[in-house]
Amino acid sequence: MANAKDEMLSTCLKYFLQHGIRKMSNEKLVALLGISTKTIYKYFKNKEKLLEEVLHLYHDQRYEMLQNLPPGQDTVSLLFDVWRNAIETEPRVSKLFYQDLDYYYPKLAKKVESSISKKFSDKFIEMIEHGIVEGVFRKDIVPAIVLEGIYALYVSIVREKQYKLLSASTYEILQNTIAVYFRGFCTHKGITILDRHINQYNATQKSTNPKKY
């Protein structure tokens, strides 16, 4: 059962993701949480400390999803689905969230990023190394460099402007960037599995969302 502090963090996270960070004044915070300013400062020294803990909660939730991936699926399909899901869900987060964070709290953003990035990287590198053992990823790749390439494409798709000018869906952009990049470090076996997996996903989407096709 969540305690009062956990509930406060969860409520603030939902607000920040939907509306950004800058607009959250002390008055709005009090109204949102339904508690007094004194109670807020009982748990958090200031707004920046509150934001820091909210960011850790945000990343903890994302990491928990990585820890609970469905067992039994081949690594190439699993890794592709993780990044596809991230790209499809991140647009639901208000652009103001990242803009406010980078503009008003750049040092805090870097502090939190540096504290959590290693465990995410370690998990992804572990998956890539497992894919090499499975024979779906090439043996001559450097997992850490491959991962940086995926992340760079991910950031360019969901947080930068260059792809926004194209009249293409997020999934079409994914198909022509990350999916192509994946094929570059897959073996022939991996490419066959990946193409089959993507075709199956496309068929499922077409049957459940016919108006989009």
C-alpha positions in Angstrom: 0.0 0.0 0.0 1.4 3.4 -1.0 2.2 5.9 1.7 1.4 9.6 1.6 4.7 10.5 0.1 4.4 7.9 -2.7 0.9 9.1 -3.5 2.2 12.7 -3.7 5.0 11.7 -6.1 2.6 9.7 -8.3 0.1 12.5 -8.5 2.8 15.1 -9.3 4.3 12.8 -12.0 0.9 12.5 -13.8 0.6 16.2 -13.7 4.1 17.0 -15.0 3.8 14.4 -17.8 0.5 16.0 -19.0 1.2 19.7 -18.4 4.9 20.3 -18.0 6.8 21.5 -15.0 7.0 25.3 -15.1 3.2 25.9 -14.5 3.3 24.0 -11.2 3.2 26.7 -8.6 3.0 26.1 -4.9 -0.7 27.1 -5.0 -1.4 24.6 -7.7 0.6 21.9 -5.9 -1.4 22.4 -2.7 -4.7 22.3 -4.7 -3.6 19.2 -6.7 -2.5 17.2 -3.6 -5.2 18.5 -1.3 -2.8 19.2 1.5 -1.1 22.2 3.1 2.1 23.8 2.1 3.5 22.8 5.5 2.8 19.1 4.7 4.6 19.3 1.4 7.7 20.8 3.0 7.6 18.0 5.5 8.5 15.6 2.8 10.4 17.8 0.3 12.9 20.6 1.0 11.8 22.5 -2.1 10.2 22.1 -5.6 13.5 21.0 -7.1 13.8 18.2 -4.6 10.2 17.1 -5.3 11.0 17.1 -9.0 14.1 15.1 -8.5 12.2 12.3 -6.7 9.4 12.5 -9.3 12.0 12.0 -12.1 13.4 9.0 -10.2 9.8 7.5 -9.9 9.3 8.1 -13.7 12.5 6.2 -14.6 11.9 3.5 -12.0 8.5 2.8 -13.6 10.2 2.5 -17.0 12.9 0.2 -15.7 10.3 -2.0 -14.0 8.8 -2.6 -17.4 12.2 -3.8 -18.6 12.5 -6.1 -15.7 9.2 -7.7 -16.4 9.5 -8.4 -20.1 7.6 -11.5 -21.3 9.7 -14.6 -21.1 10.3 -17.0 -23.9 10.4 -14.4 -26.7 13.4 -14.2 -29.0 15.8 -11.4 -28.2 15.6 -9.5 -31.5 11.8 -9.3 -31.4 11.8 -8.4 -27.7 14.4 -5.6 -28.1 12.5 -4.2 -31.1 9.2 -4.2 -29.1 10.8 -2.4 -26.2 11.9 0.5 -28.4 8.7 0.4 -30.5 6.6 0.7 -27.4 8.8 3.6 -26.1 8.4 5.5 -29.3 4.6 4.9 -29.4 4.0 5.9 -25.8 6.3 8.9 -25.4 4.2 11.2 -27.6 1.5 10.9 -24.9 3.9 12.8 -22.6 3.6 16.6 -22.9 6.4 18.1 -24.9 6.5 20.8 -22.2 7.7 18.1 -19.7 11.0 17.7 -21.6 11.2 21.3 -22.7 10.7 22.6 -19.1 13.1 20.0 -17.7 15.9 20.9 -20.2 15.4 24.7 -20.0 14.7 25.3 -16.3 16.4 22.3 -14.6 19.2 21.2 -16.9 21.6 20.4 -14.0 18.9 18.3 -12.3 18.1 16.5 -15.5 21.7 15.6 -16.0 22.1 14.5 -12.4 19.1 12.1 -12.5 20.1 10.9 -16.0 23.6 10.1 -14.8 22.4 8.3 -11.8 20.0 6.0 -13.6 21.6 5.6 -17.1 24.0 2.8 -16.1 21.3 0.4 -15.0 19.3 0.9 -18.2 22.5 0.6 -20.3 23.5 -2.6 -18.5 20.1 -4.1 -19.1 20.1 -3.3 -22.8 23.7 -4.4 -23.3 22.8 -7.7 -21.5 20.0 -8.2 -24.0 22.2 -7.5 -27.0 24.9 -9.8 -25.7 22.2 -12.5 -25.2 21.2 -11.9 -28.8 24.7 -12.5 -30.0 24.7 -15.9 -28.1 21.4 -16.7 -29.7 22.8 -16.0 -33.1 20.4 -13.2 -34.0 22.9 -10.4 -33.6 26.3 -10.3 -35.3 29.4 -11.3 -33.3 31.5 -8.4 -34.6 29.4 -5.6 -33.0 30.2 -3.7 -29.9 27.0 -3.7 -27.8 27.6 -0.4 -26.1 28.1 1.4 -29.4 25.1 -0.3 -30.9 23.0 0.8 -28.0 24.1 4.4 -28.4 23.0 4.3 -32.0 19.6 3.1 -31.0 19.2 5.8 -28.4 20.4 8.5 -30.8 17.7 7.5 -33.3 15.1 7.3 -30.5 15.8 10.8 -29.3 15.7 12.2 -32.8 12.3 10.6 -33.4 10.5 11.6 -30.2 12.2 14.8 -29.0 13.8 16.6 -32.0 12.1 18.5 -34.8 13.6 17.0 -38.0 11.0 14.2 -38.4 8.1 16.4 -37.4 8.2 18.1 -40.8 7.5 14.8 -42.6 4.0 13.7 -43.3 4.6 10.3 -41.8 3.3 8.5 -38.7 5.6 7.7 -35.8 5.5 4.1 -36.8 6.5 4.8 -40.4 9.4 6.7 -39.1 10.3 3.8 -36.8 10.2 1.4 -39.7 12.6 3.6 -41.7 15.1 4.3 -38.9 15.3 2.0 -36.0 14.0 -1.1 -37.9 16.6 -0.5 -40.6 19.3 0.1 -38.0 18.3 -3.2 -36.3 18.8 -5.1 -39.6 22.3 -3.7 -39.8 23.5 -5.5 -36.7 21.3 -8.6 -37.1 22.5 -11.9 -38.6 20.6 -13.4 -41.5 18.7 -15.4 -38.9 18.0 -12.3 -36.9 16.7 -10.4 -40.0 14.4 -13.3 -40.9 13.0 -13.3 -37.4 12.7 -9.5 -37.2 10.9 -9.2 -40.6 8.5 -12.0 -39.6 7.8 -10.3 -36.3 7.2 -6.9 -37.8 4.9 -8.4 -40.5 2.9 -10.1 -37.8 2.6 -6.8 -35.8 1.6 -4.9 -38.9 -1.1 -7.5 -39.7 -2.4 -7.3 -36.1 -2.6 -3.5 -36.3 -4.3 -3.6 -39.7 -7.0 -5.9 -38.3 -7.6 -3.9 -35.1 -7.2 -0.4 -36.7 -8.4 -0.8 -40.3 -9.0 3.0 -40.7 -5.3 3.7 -40.3 -4.4 1.5 -43.3 
